[in-house]
Amino acid sequence: MDGDFRTHFVREPNAGRAHPALVLNADYRPLSYYPLSLWPWQEAIKAVFLDRVDIVAEYDDYVHSPSCRIRIPSVVVLKDYVKPQKRVAFTRFNLFLRDEFCCQYCGSRGDLTFDHVIPRARGGITSWENVVAACSRCNLRKGSKSLRQAGMSLRKPPRAPGAEELRNMGRKFPPNHLHESWIDFLYWDTELEA
């Protein structure tokens, strides 16, 4: 086979993963900040052809078909507005995000798990108001004791976060890779410093 028709995506299959598209809602805000709303380049191109998105920015790279050559989108905006969810799902990830990925007893950031403030063995329930992020060491130390019995205290009282609050919290934790074409769309609605 003649190798001339091949793009670097064929020669390097993982290269396709290196070109995600930032997905913006119709108001030009990301659908989510953490995790950042990204699509693989294939999904972005499919959405363009289905007329569901407009391309806002592109990579310098192209993909080819037998009949056309297309620049890879780096930022796309939905044509129809998707209403953000008001209810925040009670998940381990959202709990860690609410607690800023740190132990609510000692403040450490590693080896996180979660802990029931009022232990389940003492009638505590699994809810936003009773579960906090905790490092394994603190969780083991507290065990099924009350905070007073364990001689521990919380950094802040646990509560259910609002959807907007959690989205704003996600801005503090940018992903490992941010393409330069995304920056203007990620932080344009934050308050400017004086």
Disulfide bonds with the S-S distance in Angstrom:
none
